[in-house]
Amino acid sequence: IDKVHFHEVGGVDAIVDIVGTAFCVDFLHLTSVSASRIPLGNGFVTCSHGKLPVPAPATLEILKNIPVRGTDIQHELVTPTGAAIIATLATTFHGMPDMQIEKIGYGAGKRDTENIPNLLRIITGTKNRETYGRNSEWVVVVETCIDDMNPEIFSFLMERLFEDGALDVCWVPVYMKKNRPGTMIQVVCHESCKKKIVDRILMETTTSGVRFCESERYTLDRRIVEIDTSFGRLKAKQITKPDGTNLIVPEYEECRKIAIEKKIPVRVVFETVYRESHGK
């Protein structure tokens, strides 16, 4: 590509929108952004490329893998610029997060829309005290049950699911029709990975369908740290409990490597590292 020409997205108003949003995020010290599902309009819009359907092709491309909802409003409700801003900033697209509301702001458009006000509302606040140390997010749970597959395939499948972005994968023993013993495949992932996860299960297993639902989960704050032990410096997870205390959990692969080198049980490595990291 020798030359890129911006049309509407290179206009002054688009630049002001993007730069202004970036300034506000920095000025307000926002650490996370949540949004409702994105409402989409109908009809047509006239731009430099002529008359295009609403939502505009650029808007739809930007909103891939983001929850949206349709409306009967015959106007453009989300522009490519607006879609780009919210797709970049927001990490969840569901209801109001657990928070203590501090400030509320409104931005009004010039067009009079039908049935709903033409407003953008911004609400800022802090996490509720009872959720300190915990992070709330919406995830997708994908499931299917299988009773006719070579069990050796499950190990390979789990590896590929994690490569596809799964947050958690587990096998659950179940009894299916005609009292056949089977296995439930249960995968937790973000909305953006749902299609890849579903396609992987349908391609790699004998199932003919899957089901999925949205679920809210809480996770504790955690980060990777290095700790000094009698085995040397090791990587470990530091998990912050709701009361503010920290739990140090050594990484399995690190402990496994030491157990093989020292020819000692991996259990001993875990216990030693845990005792030394917690001063016991």
N, C-alpha and C positions, 0 to 999 in steps of 0.2 A: 504494500500500500504506500503510494507516494504522497498522497494528499488526503486529509480528512477534513470534511466541511461540516461544521455544526449548523443546524438550522435553529429551531426553537430552543434547543438545549444550550445554545451559545448566546441566547438573548440576555439582556441585562437583568430582566426579572428572574430568570433561572439562576444566574450567577449570584444575585442577591439572596435568593432563597437558600442556596447551598451554603454560601459563606455565612449568612446570617444564622442558619441552623447550627453550623459548626461553632460559631462564636457563642451561641446560647448554651450549647452543651458544655462548653468549657467554662463559661461564666457561672453557670448554675451548679457546677461540680457534679454532674450526673454520672452515676456509676453503672446504671442499668436502665434500659428502656423497655417498656411493655406497651402493646397496642391491642386494640380490638381487631376483630377480623375486618379486612379492608372491603368497604362497600364499593361496588362497581355499577356504573350507570349503563344506559342504553343509547341507541340512536347513532348519529354520525357527528363527526367534528371536521371542520375545515382547517387545514394546515398548509405548509409550504409544499407538501407532496400531493395536495388535492384533498378530496373528501375521503375520510377514513372511518371505519366502524369504531364504535365505542364499546369496550375499552380499546384504545389505540394499540396497534401491534407492539410498539416499544414498551408500553405499560405492561402488557401481558408477559412479554419476555422477561422483564425485570421481576415480576411477581411470581415467577415459577417457584413451586414448593412453598408458597406462603398462603395461609388460609385467607380466603376471600368469601364474600357473599354477594349474591345478585340482588338488584333492586329494579323497580319499574320506572325509575326516574330517567327521563329522556335528555340527559345531559352528561357531560364528562365529569365524574366525581373525583377521579384520581388521574393526575397528569404523570407523564414519565418522570419529571423531576420529583414530584411528591412520592412516587413509588420508589425511586432510587433512594431517597432520604430515609423513608421508613424501613425499607428492606435492609439498609445498611445499619441502622441504629437499633432496631427492635430485635430482641431475642425471643420473645414470646408474643403470641397473638391470641389472647383469650380474655377472660374477665379481669376485673380489677385485682391486682396483686395485694397480698397482705401488707398493709402500710398504714402509717399515721399521716393523714393529709395535712399539708402545710400551706401550699399555695395553689391557686387555680387561675388559669389564663384562657382567654378566648380570642380567636381570630375569625373575622367574618368576611365572607366573599361578597361580591357585588350582585351576583345572580340570585334571583328568588327561586328556590327549588320547591318542588311539590312535596308535601307530606312531612318533610324533615327540614330543620333549619340548616342553612349553608354555613356551618360553623366547624372550626377545629378547636377542640378543647384539650388543654394540657394541664395535667395534675401532677404536682411534685410532692414528695414526702419522704419519710424514712421508714425502714422496716419496723414492724411491731416488735416490741421488746421480747415477746414470747417466741419470736422467730429468729432472734439473734443467733448467729452460729449455724443457721440452717438456710439453705437456698431452696426456694420453691420454683418449680418449673413444670410445664406441661409436656408430656411425652406421649408416644404412641406405643401401645402394646399389641403386637402381632402374634396370633396363635393359630395352630392347626394341630390335628391329631392324626397319627399314623400307626397302622398295625401290620403293614405288609412290606417293610423296607429292611434291607440288609443293615443290621445295627452298626457295622463297620463304617457306614457312610456318615453317621452322626458326628464323629470326631472331625472329619474333613469339613462338614457343613458348619460346625461351630467356628472353625478358623476363618472360613470365608465370610460368615456373618459379621464377625468382628472387623474384618477388613472392609466390609461395606458400611461400617459406621455404627454397628450395634453398641448400645451402652451396656446391655446385659443379655445373656443367653442362658436358658436353663431347659433341662429335659424333665418332665413330670410324668411319673407312671400313671396310667389311666386304664380303665376298662371300657371298651367300646361296644358297638352293637354285637349281638350274639356272644357277649361276654368274652370278647377277645382282648387279651392284654395288649396295650399299645403305649405309645409315648406322645405326650403333648409337647410340641415345640413352642416355647414362649420367648419372644424377643422384645426387648425394650429399646426404643430408638427415638430420635427426634423426627419431627414431621418431614424435614428435608431429606431424610434417608429412607422414608417409608417405601417408596417405589422400588428402590434397589433391594431392600430387605425382602419385600413380597416377591419380586422377580427371582431372587436367589432361591427362596424356598420352593417356588413353583418349578424352577429349572432343576434343582439338585435332588429333590425328593419325589416320592410317589404320590404325594397328595394332589388332589384335584381342586383345592380351594383353600383360602385362608380367611380369617376374620380379624378385625382390628378395631380398637377403640382408643379414645383419648383418656389419659389418666394424669392426675397431678401427683408429683412426688416431692419429697423434701430430701435434700442431701446436706451433710455437714461440710463445712469448709475444710479443705485439705490441700496440702501442697507437698512436693517432693523436697526433702532435705538430706543433707549428708551428716552422719553422726560418727563419732569416734568410738570404736569398740576394741576389745582385745584381739579381734580378727583384722583390725585396720579400719579405714574409713569405708562406710557402707551407705548406700542409698536407702531411704526409708520414707514412709508416708507420715506426715504430721497431721493428725485429725483433731479439729477443735470441737469439743463437746459444747452443748448449749450453755453450760455453766462457766465456759471460758477456759476450762482445763484442756491440756493437750495430751493426746495419746500418740505414741510413736510406734509404728508398725513396720518392721523390716520388710523389704521387698523379697518375695519368694525366690526369684532367680538369683539374687545375691546370696541368700542363705543356701540355696541348692549348690551353687558353685563352691562355696566354702566347705560344705559337707563332703563333696566329692574330693576336693583337694586334701582335706584333713582326715578323710576316712572316718567320719563320725556321723551319727544320726542327724538328719536335718532338724529334728525336734530339739536336739541339744543346742544347735546354733540359734534357733528361734528363742529358746528360753534364755540363753546367755545374753543375746542382744537385747531382749526385752528387759531383763533384770538390770543390765548396765545402763540402758538409756533412761530408766525410770529410777535409778538410784537405789535399787533394792538388792 
